[in-house]
């Protein structure tokens, strides 16, 4: 029974030491990692005049009726809404 308790105590000590090694903060003079990239800047969003999909303004296709998510939606919108005479 005593051997069993000693074994449990040794295992607990081992797990404790491994936990301390992982939790230790990195050393101040050590610079192995590259600095984290800055987060992307927010982009203006527009919605497609045909389907309502929201997409970044730089990806949108301009058309007669507004902004569109694809050339097919722009063509479908313009086919349904002919230009005023």
C-alpha positions in Angstrom: 0.0 0.0 0.0 2.9 2.4 0.8 4.5 1.7 -2.6 1.2 2.7 -4.2 1.1 6.0 -2.3 4.7 6.8 -3.1 4.1 6.1 -6.8 1.1 8.4 -6.8 3.1 11.1 -5.1 5.9 10.8 -7.6 3.5 11.0 -10.5 1.8 14.1 -9.0 5.3 15.7 -8.6 6.1 14.9 -12.2 2.9 16.4 -13.5 3.4 19.5 -11.3 6.9 20.0 -12.6 5.8 19.6 -16.3 3.0 22.1 -15.6 5.4 24.7 -14.2 7.7 24.3 -17.2 4.9 24.9 -19.7 3.5 27.8 -17.7 6.8 29.7 -17.4 6.8 32.9 -19.4 9.3 33.2 -22.2 12.7 34.7 -21.4 13.0 38.4 -22.0 16.1 38.2 -24.2 14.7 35.5 -26.4 13.2 36.6 -29.7 12.4 33.4 -31.7 9.0 34.5 -32.9 8.2 37.1 -35.5 5.9 39.9 -34.3 2.2 39.2 -34.7 0.8 40.8 -37.9 -1.4 43.8 -37.3 -5.2 43.1 -37.8 -6.7 43.9 -41.1 -8.3 47.3 -41.4 -12.1 47.3 -41.7 -13.5 47.6 -45.3 -16.6 49.4 -46.5 -19.3 46.9 -47.2 -22.0 47.3 -49.9 -25.0 45.0 -50.8 -25.7 43.6 -54.2 -28.7 45.3 -55.8 -29.8 41.9 -57.2 -29.6 39.5 -54.3 -28.7 41.6 -51.3 -25.4 39.8 -50.6 -23.0 42.0 -48.5 -19.5 42.2 -49.9 -16.5 44.5 -49.7 -16.8 47.6 -51.8 -13.5 46.9 -53.6 -14.9 43.5 -54.8 -18.2 44.9 -56.0 -19.0 45.5 -59.6 -20.5 48.9 -60.4 -23.6 48.9 -62.6 -26.5 51.1 -63.6 -28.6 50.1 -60.6 -25.9 50.1 -57.9 -23.3 47.6 -56.8 -23.4 43.9 -57.8 -21.6 40.8 -56.5 -21.1 39.3 -60.0 -21.4 40.2 -63.7 -24.4 37.7 -64.0 -26.3 39.6 -61.3 -25.5 43.0 -63.0 -26.7 41.6 -66.3 -29.9 40.2 -64.8 -30.7 43.4 -63.0 -30.1 45.5 -66.1 -32.2 43.1 -68.3 -35.2 43.5 -65.9 -34.7 47.3 -65.5 -33.9 48.8 -69.0 -32.4 52.3 -69.0 -34.9 55.2 -69.2 -35.5 56.5 -72.7 
